[in-house]
Amino acid sequence: MDLSSFFLLLFVFSASSPGGARGASFTFVNRCSYTVWPGILANAGSPPLDSTGFELPADTSRSILAPTGWSGRFWGRTGCDATGSGSLSCLTADCGSGTVECNGLGATPPATLAEFTLGSGGGQDFYDVSLVDGYNVAMLIEVSGGSGMCSSTGCSADLNQRCPSELRVGDGEACKSACEAFGSPEYCCSGAFNSPVTCRPSLYSEMFKAACPRSYSYAYDDKTSTFTCLGADYTVTFCPSSPSQKTTSPTPVTPTLTTTATTTTTDANDAGQGSAGSIPGGMGFAYTDTGSSSESGSESIGGTVMADETYLAGLAMGGSPAPKWPIANQNSVIALCFMVFPIIAHALL
Protein backbone atom coordinates (compact mmCIF):
# COMPACT_ATOMS: atom_id res chain seq x y z
CA MET A 1 0.00 0.00 0.00
CA ASP A 2 1.42 3.38 -1.00
CA LEU A 3 1.52 6.34 1.37
CA SER A 4 -1.34 8.25 -0.30
CA SER A 5 -3.68 5.25 0.01
CA PHE A 6 -2.77 4.90 3.68
CA PHE A 7 -3.68 8.50 4.47
CA LEU A 8 -6.91 8.20 2.49
CA LEU A 9 -7.98 5.17 4.51
CA LEU A 10 -6.98 6.93 7.73
CA PHE A 11 -9.15 9.92 6.81
CA VAL A 12 -12.17 7.74 5.97
CA PHE A 13 -11.80 5.78 9.21
CA SER A 14 -11.52 8.97 11.29
CA ALA A 15 -14.55 10.57 9.67
CA SER A 16 -16.71 7.46 10.09
CA SER A 17 -15.68 6.58 13.64
CA PRO A 18 -17.93 7.70 16.53
CA GLY A 19 -15.36 10.16 17.85
CA GLY A 20 -14.22 11.39 14.45
CA ALA A 21 -17.07 13.85 13.82
CA ARG A 22 -16.77 17.22 15.48
CA GLY A 23 -20.42 17.71 16.41
CA ALA A 24 -21.17 20.62 18.70
CA SER A 25 -20.85 21.72 22.29
CA PHE A 26 -23.96 22.93 24.09
CA THR A 27 -23.43 25.15 27.13
CA PHE A 28 -26.45 25.74 29.36
CA VAL A 29 -26.45 28.94 31.43
CA ASN A 30 -28.98 29.80 34.14
CA ARG A 31 -29.43 33.53 34.74
CA CYS A 32 -32.75 33.07 36.50
CA SER A 33 -32.92 33.79 40.21
CA TYR A 34 -34.07 30.21 40.78
CA THR A 35 -32.94 26.71 39.84
CA VAL A 36 -33.84 25.42 36.39
CA TRP A 37 -33.77 21.72 35.54
CA PRO A 38 -32.94 21.32 31.82
CA GLY A 39 -34.50 18.38 30.02
CA ILE A 40 -33.05 16.77 26.90
CA LEU A 41 -34.83 14.59 24.34
CA ALA A 42 -33.13 13.08 21.28
CA ASN A 43 -35.27 12.62 18.19
CA ALA A 44 -35.91 9.13 16.85
CA GLY A 45 -32.73 7.73 15.35
CA SER A 46 -30.42 10.07 17.27
CA PRO A 47 -28.23 8.72 20.06
CA PRO A 48 -28.90 9.91 23.62
CA LEU A 49 -26.44 12.43 25.00
CA ASP A 50 -24.46 12.02 28.22
CA SER A 51 -27.45 13.33 30.16
CA THR A 52 -31.19 13.57 29.56
CA GLY A 53 -31.77 16.00 32.42
CA PHE A 54 -29.89 17.72 35.21
CA GLU A 55 -30.05 20.41 37.90
CA LEU A 56 -28.81 23.90 36.98
CA PRO A 57 -28.76 26.27 39.98
CA ALA A 58 -28.93 30.03 39.49
CA ASP A 59 -25.76 31.62 38.03
CA THR A 60 -24.22 28.31 37.00
CA SER A 61 -23.52 26.61 33.68
CA ARG A 62 -22.89 23.13 32.28
CA SER A 63 -21.68 21.89 28.89
CA ILE A 64 -22.62 18.76 26.95
CA LEU A 65 -21.19 17.42 23.67
CA ALA A 66 -23.34 16.17 20.80
CA PRO A 67 -22.15 14.33 17.67
CA THR A 68 -22.74 15.39 14.08
CA GLY A 69 -26.12 14.16 12.91
CA TRP A 70 -27.72 14.53 16.34
CA SER A 71 -31.15 16.11 16.51
CA GLY A 72 -33.36 16.82 19.47
CA ARG A 73 -34.66 19.42 21.86
CA PHE A 74 -33.84 21.11 25.15
CA TRP A 75 -36.13 22.83 27.64
CA GLY A 76 -36.13 24.15 31.19
CA ARG A 77 -38.21 22.62 33.95
CA THR A 78 -39.20 25.07 36.69
CA GLY A 79 -40.78 24.92 40.11
CA CYS A 80 -39.30 21.49 40.72
CA ASP A 81 -39.48 19.63 44.01
CA ALA A 82 -36.53 17.29 44.51
CA THR A 83 -36.21 14.77 47.31
CA GLY A 84 -33.19 13.03 48.74
CA SER A 85 -34.27 9.78 47.11
CA GLY A 86 -33.70 11.22 43.64
CA SER A 87 -37.33 11.76 42.70
CA LEU A 88 -38.35 15.01 41.01
CA SER A 89 -41.62 16.66 40.06
CA CYS A 90 -41.93 20.07 38.40
CA LEU A 91 -44.68 22.66 38.07
CA THR A 92 -43.81 23.43 34.44
CA ALA A 93 -42.39 21.37 31.54
CA ASP A 94 -42.17 18.21 33.66
CA CYS A 95 -41.10 15.20 31.58
CA GLY A 96 -42.98 12.76 33.81
CA SER A 97 -40.03 10.48 34.56
CA GLY A 98 -40.20 11.23 38.27
CA THR A 99 -36.43 11.71 38.32
CA VAL A 100 -33.83 14.31 37.33
CA GLU A 101 -33.11 12.37 34.12
CA CYS A 102 -35.95 12.43 31.59
CA ASN A 103 -34.95 9.06 30.13
CA GLY A 104 -36.47 9.51 26.66
CA LEU A 105 -39.56 11.44 27.74
CA GLY A 106 -40.49 14.88 26.44
CA ALA A 107 -41.73 18.05 28.10
CA THR A 108 -45.32 18.42 29.21
CA PRO A 109 -46.71 21.63 27.64
CA PRO A 110 -46.51 24.53 28.12
CA ALA A 111 -42.76 24.53 27.48
CA THR A 112 -40.30 26.81 25.71
CA LEU A 113 -38.23 24.54 23.43
CA ALA A 114 -34.79 24.86 21.84
CA GLU A 115 -34.61 22.54 18.83
CA PHE A 116 -31.46 21.47 16.96
CA THR A 117 -30.41 19.31 14.03
CA LEU A 118 -26.63 19.08 13.65
CA GLY A 119 -24.75 18.57 10.39
CA SER A 120 -27.75 18.23 8.09
CA GLY A 121 -28.33 19.80 4.68
CA GLY A 122 -24.76 20.07 3.42
CA GLY A 123 -23.26 19.96 6.89
CA GLN A 124 -25.28 22.86 8.26
CA ASP A 125 -26.86 22.96 11.69
CA PHE A 126 -30.51 23.95 11.92
CA TYR A 127 -31.86 25.43 15.13
CA ASP A 128 -34.83 27.37 16.53
CA VAL A 129 -36.66 28.35 19.71
CA SER A 130 -40.30 27.25 19.61
CA LEU A 131 -43.36 28.55 21.44
CA VAL A 132 -45.67 26.18 19.54
CA ASP A 133 -46.08 24.13 22.75
CA GLY A 134 -46.49 27.28 24.84
CA TYR A 135 -44.06 29.16 27.06
CA ASN A 136 -42.69 28.60 30.54
CA VAL A 137 -39.30 30.35 30.74
CA ALA A 138 -37.34 32.87 28.69
CA MET A 139 -34.64 31.25 26.54
CA LEU A 140 -31.89 32.45 24.19
CA ILE A 141 -29.64 30.52 21.76
CA GLU A 142 -26.28 32.15 21.03
CA VAL A 143 -23.66 30.93 18.57
CA SER A 144 -19.89 30.63 19.08
CA GLY A 145 -17.67 30.27 16.03
CA GLY A 146 -19.02 28.67 12.91
CA SER A 147 -19.69 30.14 9.47
CA GLY A 148 -22.81 31.31 7.71
CA MET A 149 -25.66 33.41 9.11
CA CYS A 150 -25.26 31.96 12.63
CA SER A 151 -27.77 34.36 14.22
CA SER A 152 -28.89 34.36 17.81
CA THR A 153 -32.53 33.50 18.40
CA GLY A 154 -34.92 32.99 21.26
CA CYS A 155 -37.54 34.60 23.44
CA SER A 156 -36.18 36.97 26.10
CA ALA A 157 -39.56 38.44 27.04
CA ASP A 158 -41.32 37.21 30.17
CA LEU A 159 -44.59 36.11 28.60
CA ASN A 160 -45.82 34.67 31.89
CA GLN A 161 -46.36 38.24 33.09
CA ARG A 162 -48.44 39.09 30.02
CA CYS A 163 -50.25 35.84 29.37
CA PRO A 164 -54.01 36.23 28.73
CA SER A 165 -56.06 34.69 31.49
CA GLU A 166 -57.50 32.03 29.16
CA LEU A 167 -53.97 30.76 28.47
CA ARG A 168 -52.45 31.25 31.92
CA VAL A 169 -51.36 28.30 34.00
CA GLY A 170 -51.98 28.61 37.74
CA ASP A 171 -50.77 31.91 39.15
CA GLY A 172 -48.61 32.66 36.13
CA GLU A 173 -46.14 29.77 36.13
CA ALA A 174 -46.55 29.26 32.37
CA CYS A 175 -48.56 30.33 29.31
CA LYS A 176 -50.39 27.76 27.17
CA SER A 177 -50.58 27.74 23.40
CA ALA A 178 -54.00 28.34 21.89
CA CYS A 179 -53.92 24.75 20.62
CA GLU A 180 -53.55 23.36 24.14
CA ALA A 181 -56.07 25.79 25.61
CA PHE A 182 -58.86 25.37 23.03
CA GLY A 183 -57.95 22.24 21.04
CA SER A 184 -59.52 23.46 17.81
CA PRO A 185 -57.98 22.34 14.47
CA GLU A 186 -57.33 25.89 13.27
CA TYR A 187 -55.16 26.53 16.34
CA CYS A 188 -53.49 23.11 16.22
CA CYS A 189 -52.88 23.07 12.44
CA SER A 190 -54.57 19.69 12.29
CA GLY A 191 -57.25 18.08 10.11
CA ALA A 192 -58.28 20.41 7.31
CA PHE A 193 -55.79 22.99 8.61
CA ASN A 194 -52.75 20.73 8.32
CA SER A 195 -50.90 22.72 5.65
CA PRO A 196 -49.13 26.08 5.32
CA VAL A 197 -51.98 27.29 3.10
CA THR A 198 -54.85 26.50 5.47
CA CYS A 199 -53.12 26.99 8.82
CA ARG A 200 -52.66 30.70 9.39
CA PRO A 201 -51.43 32.68 12.43
CA SER A 202 -54.05 33.25 15.12
CA LEU A 203 -54.37 36.31 17.33
CA TYR A 204 -52.59 34.41 20.09
CA SER A 205 -49.68 33.28 17.92
CA GLU A 206 -49.35 36.82 16.58
CA MET A 207 -49.06 38.12 20.14
CA PHE A 208 -46.30 35.58 20.84
CA LYS A 209 -44.61 36.53 17.56
CA ALA A 210 -44.69 40.25 18.31
CA ALA A 211 -43.11 39.68 21.72
CA CYS A 212 -40.54 37.20 20.37
CA PRO A 213 -40.13 37.84 16.62
CA ARG A 214 -37.47 35.15 16.05
CA SER A 215 -39.31 32.32 17.79
CA TYR A 216 -41.73 29.83 16.28
CA SER A 217 -45.24 31.02 17.13
CA TYR A 218 -47.24 28.37 15.23
CA ALA A 219 -46.49 25.18 13.31
CA TYR A 220 -45.73 26.75 9.91
CA ASP A 221 -43.81 29.78 11.13
CA ASP A 222 -40.64 28.62 9.34
CA LYS A 223 -39.50 31.63 7.29
CA THR A 224 -38.59 33.87 10.23
CA SER A 225 -37.86 31.24 12.86
CA THR A 226 -35.40 28.64 11.55
CA PHE A 227 -31.68 29.50 11.60
CA THR A 228 -28.57 27.81 10.21
CA CYS A 229 -24.85 27.71 10.96
CA LEU A 230 -21.90 25.53 10.02
CA GLY A 231 -19.44 24.12 12.55
CA ALA A 232 -20.54 26.11 15.60
CA ASP A 233 -20.97 25.64 19.33
CA TYR A 234 -24.08 26.88 21.10
CA THR A 235 -25.03 28.51 24.38
CA VAL A 236 -28.59 28.09 25.66
CA THR A 237 -29.39 30.69 28.33
CA PHE A 238 -32.42 30.66 30.60
CA CYS A 239 -33.74 34.11 31.65
CA PRO A 240 -31.23 35.91 29.41
CA SER A 241 -32.54 39.44 29.93
CA SER A 242 -32.55 39.64 33.71
CA PRO A 243 -30.98 37.71 36.58
CA SER A 244 -34.12 38.32 38.66
CA GLN A 245 -36.71 37.11 36.17
CA LYS A 246 -38.60 34.92 38.59
CA THR A 247 -42.15 33.98 37.76
CA THR A 248 -44.62 35.83 39.96
CA SER A 249 -48.34 36.32 39.89
CA PRO A 250 -49.05 38.85 37.13
CA THR A 251 -50.76 42.15 37.83
CA PRO A 252 -54.14 42.20 36.08
CA VAL A 253 -54.17 44.24 32.90
CA THR A 254 -57.19 46.28 31.87
CA PRO A 255 -57.67 46.72 28.13
CA THR A 256 -58.65 50.31 27.33
CA LEU A 257 -59.71 51.23 23.81
CA THR A 258 -58.11 54.50 22.72
CA THR A 259 -57.81 56.43 19.49
CA THR A 260 -55.48 59.08 18.19
CA ALA A 261 -58.38 61.52 18.04
CA THR A 262 -59.24 63.84 20.92
CA THR A 263 -62.63 62.23 21.46
CA THR A 264 -62.89 58.49 22.14
CA THR A 265 -66.02 56.38 22.06
CA THR A 266 -66.33 52.70 22.70
CA ASP A 267 -69.39 50.52 22.40
CA ALA A 268 -68.73 46.98 23.61
CA ASN A 269 -72.11 45.90 22.25
CA ASP A 270 -71.12 46.64 18.66
CA ALA A 271 -69.64 43.40 17.34
CA GLY A 272 -67.62 43.36 14.13
CA GLN A 273 -66.85 40.29 12.09
CA GLY A 274 -63.26 39.10 11.92
CA SER A 275 -61.36 35.88 11.44
CA ALA A 276 -58.97 34.18 13.83
CA GLY A 277 -55.61 35.77 13.35
CA SER A 278 -56.92 39.18 12.33
CA ILE A 279 -57.44 42.24 14.47
CA PRO A 280 -60.49 44.07 13.09
CA GLY A 281 -60.60 47.81 13.37
CA GLY A 282 -56.95 48.79 13.43
CA MET A 283 -56.46 52.33 12.09
CA GLY A 284 -54.79 53.68 15.19
CA PHE A 285 -56.81 51.82 17.79
CA ALA A 286 -54.78 50.13 20.50
CA TYR A 287 -55.32 48.48 23.86
CA THR A 288 -53.37 50.34 26.49
CA ASP A 289 -51.65 48.23 29.13
CA THR A 290 -52.41 49.99 32.40
CA GLY A 291 -50.96 47.27 34.60
CA SER A 292 -47.39 46.92 35.79
CA SER A 293 -44.93 44.82 33.85
CA SER A 294 -41.30 43.87 33.89
CA GLU A 295 -40.94 45.94 30.71
CA SER A 296 -41.84 49.61 30.69
CA GLY A 297 -44.41 51.11 28.34
CA SER A 298 -47.03 49.35 26.27
CA GLU A 299 -45.83 46.96 23.61
CA SER A 300 -47.91 47.37 20.47
CA ILE A 301 -48.75 44.03 18.90
CA GLY A 302 -50.32 44.56 15.50
CA GLY A 303 -52.60 47.24 16.92
CA THR A 304 -53.02 45.61 20.34
CA VAL A 305 -51.00 44.68 23.37
CA MET A 306 -51.33 41.45 25.28
CA ALA A 307 -54.29 42.10 27.52
CA ASP A 308 -54.91 40.01 30.61
CA GLU A 309 -58.61 39.38 29.97
CA THR A 310 -60.80 36.67 28.48
CA TYR A 311 -61.86 39.47 26.16
CA LEU A 312 -59.03 38.26 23.88
CA ALA A 313 -60.76 34.93 23.40
CA GLY A 314 -63.67 36.75 21.79
CA LEU A 315 -61.30 38.54 19.46
CA ALA A 316 -59.53 35.33 18.51
CA MET A 317 -62.79 33.55 17.78
CA GLY A 318 -63.95 36.31 15.45
CA GLY A 319 -65.76 38.82 17.68
CA SER A 320 -64.46 42.31 18.26
CA PRO A 321 -65.62 45.73 19.26
CA ALA A 322 -66.32 48.08 16.38
CA PRO A 323 -65.24 51.46 17.73
CA LYS A 324 -67.45 54.27 16.50
CA TRP A 325 -65.80 57.20 14.81
CA PRO A 326 -66.40 60.30 16.96
CA ILE A 327 -69.22 62.54 15.66
CA ALA A 328 -66.86 65.52 15.58
CA ASN A 329 -64.60 63.66 13.19
CA GLN A 330 -67.52 62.65 11.00
CA ASN A 331 -68.65 66.27 10.73
CA SER A 332 -65.12 67.36 9.85
CA VAL A 333 -64.91 64.88 6.99
CA ILE A 334 -68.30 65.94 5.66
CA ALA A 335 -67.25 69.58 5.73
CA LEU A 336 -63.98 68.73 4.01
CA CYS A 337 -65.86 66.92 1.23
CA PHE A 338 -68.05 69.97 0.61
CA MET A 339 -64.91 72.12 0.38
CA VAL A 340 -62.94 69.83 -1.93
CA PHE A 341 -65.71 68.71 -4.29
CA PRO A 342 -66.25 72.11 -6.04
CA ILE A 343 -62.50 72.43 -6.60
CA ILE A 344 -62.30 68.98 -8.19
CA ALA A 345 -65.41 69.63 -10.30
CA HIS A 346 -64.02 72.97 -11.54
CA ALA A 347 -60.69 71.34 -12.47
CA LEU A 348 -62.47 68.63 -14.45
CA LEU A 349 -64.60 71.16 -16.35
N, C-alpha and C positions, 0 to 999 in steps of 0.2 A: 504494500500500500504506500503510495507516494504521500508526501507531506501535505499537499493541498487537500487530498481526500480525507486525511486524518482530521484536519481542522474543520472540514465540512461536516463530518460525522459528529465531531465534538459540539459544533454549534447546534445541530439538529437535536442532539440528546439534551443539551442544556435548555433549549427552548421548550422541549416537550416534557421535561421532568417537572414534578410538582413544585420544586423550589426555583425553577428556572425563570418563570414569569414574574415580572416586577409587581404587578397588582397595584394596590394603593394602601396608604395608611389613613385610617380614620381616627381623628382625635376628638373626643367628646369633652366639652367644657361646660361647667355649670356655673352660670352667673346669677342664678336665682338665689333668693335668701333662704331657701329651703332645699332639702335633699330631693334629687330627681333620680329615678331608677330607670335607666335606659333599657329598652327591650330591643331585641334583634331577631329578625325572621328572614331566613334565606328563601328565595323563590324555589319552586320545584326544579330539580336538576342542578342546583347550586350547592356546594358543600357548606356545612355549618362552619361558622367562624369559631375562634377560641372560646367565645362566650356568647350566650344567647340572652343575657341579662345581668346587670350588676348594679351596685349602689354607687351613686355619684354625689357625695356631699357638696354643699355650697362651696364655691371658690376652689374646686378641685378639677382635675382633668384625668383622662385615661385614653390610651391609644390602642387600637386593634388593627392588625394587618388582614387584608383580604386579597385573594389571588385574582389574576386576570380572568375574566369570564364570570366572576361572581355577580349575582344580582340579588337584591333584597331590600329590606326597609328597616329603618330605625325610628324609634319614638321614645318619648319620655313619660314614664308613669309617675303620677303625683299623688300626694296624700296617702302614702303607703304606711301600713302598720306591720312592722317586722317583729318577730318573736325570736327568742334565743334558740328555738328548735329549728330555725331556718325557714319557717313558713312566712309568706308575705301575701298581703291583700292590699289593693290600692283603690282609691276613690275614682281615679280617672285612668283610662288606657290600660287597665289591668289585662294581662294575657291569660289569666285563669289557670295558670299552672300551680298556684298556691306556694310557689317558691321564688327566689330571686331570679333563677334561670327560667326563661320562657319555654325552653325545650320544644321548639317547633310550633308554638302557638302564637297567634297574632294578637294585635291590640283590640280591645273592646271599644267601639266608638262611644263618644267622640274622641278622636286622637289626631294630633298634628303628626304627619308622617314625612320623613326624609327618605326618598326612594333613589336607588342607584342601580345602574347596570354598567359593569366595568369591561372595557376592551371590546365593545361591540361596534358594528358599523364601521369597519376600517380601522379598528383599534381605539376608537373614541369611547370615552365614558359618557353616559347619559345620566342626568340627575335632576331632581325636582323636589320641592316641598309641596305637599298636598293637603288641602283642607276639604277634600271630597268626603272624607269620613268625619268631618267636624274639626273642632279645635279644642285643645286642652292646655297648651303651653306654647309660648313664643319660641321660635326656632330659626336659626340662620345657618346656611351652608356657605363656607368660605373656602377658596381654592388656594393651594400653595404649589408653585411651580406649574409645570404643564405648558401646553401650547394650544392655541385656538382662542375661542371667545372666553371660556373659563370665567364666567361671571358669577358673582355671589347671588344667592337667592334665598328666599325664606319669608317668614312673617314675624316681624319684630313687634307689631302692635299687640296690645293686650285685649284681645277680642272678648275675653270673659267679662270685662268691665262694661262692654257695650252690647252684649248679646241680647237680642229681643227675648222677652219673657217666654214666648212660645218655643224657643230653642234652648233656653237656659237649663242647665243641670244643677239641681240643688240650690245652693246659695251663691252660685256663680263659679263652681269648680271647673266647668267646661261649657262648651257651646255646641249643640248638635247641628248636623247638617239638616237641610230641609227634607232630604230623603228619609233620614232616620226619624225625624219628628212627625212627618205626615204620611210617608210611605207611598205617595202617589207616583205613577210611572213617569210623569213629566219631570218630577224632581229627581227621580232615581235613574233616568235615562234607560228605562227598561220597556219591554213590550214594544208598542208602536213607536216609542221614543228612543229606541236603541240605535241611533245613528247620529252623526254630526249634523245632518240636515234637520231632523225632527226634534232633537234634544237641544234646546236653546237655554241660555242663562236665565235664571229666575231672579226675582228681586233679592232673595237672600244670597244667592251666589254672587250677584253684582255688588252687594254690600261687602262681602268677604273680599272680592276682587279689588274694590276701591281702597280698602284698608291695607291689603297686601297684594299689590299689583303683579308680583312675580310668582305668586303661588297658584297652584291649581285650585279653582273655585268650583268647578263641576267637571264631569267625566271627560268632556271633549274640549277642554280648555288648553289644548296643546301648544298653540302658536306662541303664546307669551309666557309659557310656564315650564317648558323643557329646555335644559341647557346641556352643553357639551364641552368636553375638554379632553386633551390627550396627554397621558402620562403625568397626572397630578396626584397630590395628596389632598385630603379634605378635613376641614374642621367643622364639626357640628356643635353649635353653641345654643344652650337653653337660656332663655331670658337675655338675649343679647343687648337689649337697649338699656336695661337698668338692673343693678345688682339687688334692688329691693322690690322686684316685680312679683310680689306674692299675691296669690289669688285671695281676694276679699269679697265680701258681699257688695255688689254694685249699688250705687246710689240711683234710685229710680230717675228715669229721664222722662220729661214731659214734652211730647211733640207739640210745637206751636207753629201754626201756619202763618207765614209772613210773606209780604210782597215788597218789591222795590218801590212801590208807590207810597204816597203819604198815608192814604186811607187803606185799611185792610178789612176785608169781610170774609167770613168763613161760615159756610153752612154745611154742617156734618150730615144733613139729611139729603143733600144733593149727591147722588151716586153716579159717577161716570163709569164708562165701560172701558176696561183695559185688559191686557193679557198678562199672564205670569211672565215676569221678566221685564215688563215695561213700567214706567212711572208716569201715568197720565198727568196732564197739566203742564208741568215743567214751566217754561217761560218765566224764570226768575223766582218761582215759588220754592221754598226750602223749609225743612223742619229744623227748628233751632234747638240745639241741645242745651237745656237749661240746668242740667245736673252736673255734678263734678265728675272729673275724669282724670286719668293719669296723664292725658295729653291736653294741653290748653287749647281753647277755641273750639269751634264746631267744624267737623270734618265733612265737607260736602261730598256726597256720594250720589252722583248722577242726578242732582236736584234734591236729594234728601240726605240726612245723616241717620246713623243707626239709632232708632228710637226704641226705648225700653217699654214697649206696649204691645198688646195683642193686636192693636190697630194695624200693625204691619202685616199680619196674616190676611186681613181683608184686602190690603193692597196686593199682596202676592197672589191671591186667588181671583183677582180681577176687579174688585171694588175699590173705589177711591173717592175722595171728596172732589167736587168740581168747584173750585173757588170762583166766586162771582167777581167780575170786574167791577171795581167801584164805580158808582153812578157818575161821579165827577169826571172820571176818565172817559166814560162813554160819551158824556156831553162834549168833552174836549175834542174827541175824534170826530163827532158829528159836525162841530163847528169848523174843524180843520177841513173836512170834506167840502163844506159849503164855500170855503175860501179858495180851495185849490181847483175845484171843478170848473169855474168860469175861466180861470187862466188856461187850463188844459184845452177847454172848448175853443177859446179864442185862438190858441196856437194852431189847432187843427184846421180851423176855418181860414 
